[in-house]
């Protein structure tokens, strides 16, 4: 009995204490949760699978036995989070489409109308494309404004056509882009706060005994 007690005491004394730093992982989890809470403000393809990766990260946070596992989960979630892209701001583009809606081919010279109608059609496609980047939107707006500025009114001698093309504005989208801008600003503020808090290393201690 004495020997057993001695052996047990020795085993307890030799237990290895493991200190795991989970602060970076917890930080990434909070940021990913913010994105998912405002997921409608993000380009769908860029947040695909983020929820699953967040679930994996939470599982690692609650059960990881090694720092390597925690670091791997942190890197995985960070990569997924950084891939998320907010929807482009399309308000100015829609305003232009609305302004030039109802323009008729009969009112302008063929050459200038063709360029304008092409730009209007392409701008409409960009507006309707949820995957469009801000660069795409800005380029479409510039092209439309330039083509509109070049329009030349048709001479009185130009024969009107019953099948003339007429521009028609697309259906307005929800104001997700404005919300996205607000969420991005809020996310930046949260990032600064979380970054300061991350300086205080959060440690979790576990005792691991041999079976």
N, C-alpha and C positions, 0 to 999 in steps of 0.2 A: 504493500500500500504506500509506504514511504517512497519507494522508488518511482511508483506511478505518479505520485504528487510532484516529486522532484522533476520528472520528465515533462509533466504538464507545465510546470512553472518555467522550465527552460524554454519550452516551445513558445509559450506566450511572450517571454522576454525577447525571443528571436523573431517575432512577427515583423514583417517588413511593412513599414508605413509608406503608403503611396500618396503623393500629393499631385493632384491633377488640376491644371489651370484651364478652366472652362469659360473664362471671361470672353474670349474672342468668339467662341461658338454661341454663347448667349447673346452677344451683340448682333451676330448675323441672324439669329432666329428672330430677334425683335424687329430688325429691318425687313426681313422677309414677310413677317406678319403684317407690317404696315402696308407693304405692296399688295398683299392678298386682300386686305381690308378695303382697298381701293382698286380692285383688279379691273373694273370697267374703264379706268383711266389709262390702261396700258394696251399696247399692241398685242393682240391675242397670241400670236406665234412666239412672242418674246417672253411670255410668262407660262408657256405650256410646260407642265411637269414641275412647276415650282412648289405646288402643294405637296406632291409626293416627296420631293427632296427635303422639304421642311419637316415632314413626318419622320423621315429617316434621321434627320439631324436631332430631332427631339428624342428619338429612341436611343441614339448614341449618347446624348446628354444624360439620360437617366440610367444607362447601364454600362457605359464604357469603363474598361479596366485599365486602359493604357492611354498615355498622352498622344501616341501615334494615331489611335482611333479618333480621338477628339480633333486633332489637327486635320486629319483627312476629311472628316465631316464638315469642318469649318471651311476648308478650301472648296469643297463640293458646293456648299450652300452659297458661298460668296460668288462663285462663278455664275451660278444660276441667277442670283440677285442682280449682278452687274449686267446680265444680258437683258434684263427688263427695260423696255423703252416706252416712255409715255407717248400717248397719241399726239399727233401733230396739231398745232393750233390752226384751224381752218376758217376762222371767223372772217378774216379779210378776203379770203378766196370766195367764200359764200357771198359776201357783200358784193363782190365784183360780178359773180354769176347772176345775182339778183338784179344788179344794175343793168346788165346787158341782156336780160331775159326779155323775150318778145321782139327782138330785132328780126327784121324780115329781109330775106335775100332780094326782094323786089326794090328795096330802098337804096341799094349800094351797087357799085360797079362789080362785075364778076371777079376780077382779080383780087380786089381788096376784101370782098366778101368771103372768098374761098379761104384765104389766110385767117380771117377772123373766125369763121365757123369751125375751122380745124382747131384753132386754139381754144375756142369755147368748149368744143367736144372733149378735147384732151383735159381741160381744166375740170370738167364735170366728172370725168373718169377718175382723176386724182382725188377729187372731193369725196367720191363714193368709195374709194379704196381705203379701208381701215388700216392697211399696212403701209400707207404712204408716209414717207419721212418728211420732216420739216423742209428739207432741201427740195423734195419733190413738189411740195405745196407752194413754196416760194417761187420756184421756177415756173410752175403753171400759171401763177398769178401774174408774174412779170410778162410772160408770153402773151397772156390774154390782154393785159393792159396795152402792150405794144401794138398788138394787132388791132385793137379797138381804136387806138390813136391814128392808125393808118387808113381807117375806113373813109371811102370817098362816096358821097351821095350820087345816086344814079341820075343820069341826065333825063330830062323829060321825054326824050325820044326812046328810052329803054322800055321795051315791052314787058309788062308785069306777067308773072306766071302764076297759074292757079295752084301749082305744086311747089311753090317757093318754100325754101327752108326757113324755119323760124326757130330761134333759140328758145329753150325752155329750161328754167332753173330746176335743179334737182330738189328732192325733198330734203328739208333741213334735218341735220343730224342732231342728236342730243348734245348738250353742252359739256361733253366729256372732256374736251380739250381745256376748257377753263378750269374744270375741277382738277384736271391733271396738273395744271400749273400751280394751283393752290396746294395740292398734295405734295408736289415736288418741293415747294418752299417749306412746307411743314416737315417734310422728310429731312431736308437739310438742317433745319433747326434741331430736329431730334437727333440727327447724326452728331452734331456738335456736343449736345448734352451727353449722349451715350459715349462719345469719344472721351469726354472728361471723366466719366464714371469708370471707363474701362481702365483708367490708370490705376485704380484700386483693384488689385488682382484678387479675384474671388477664388478661393481654394476649397476643394472638397477632399476630405480625408476618408480613406477607407482602410479598414483592417482586413487583410487577406490571410486566412489561415489554411494550412495544408490539410487536406482531408485525412 
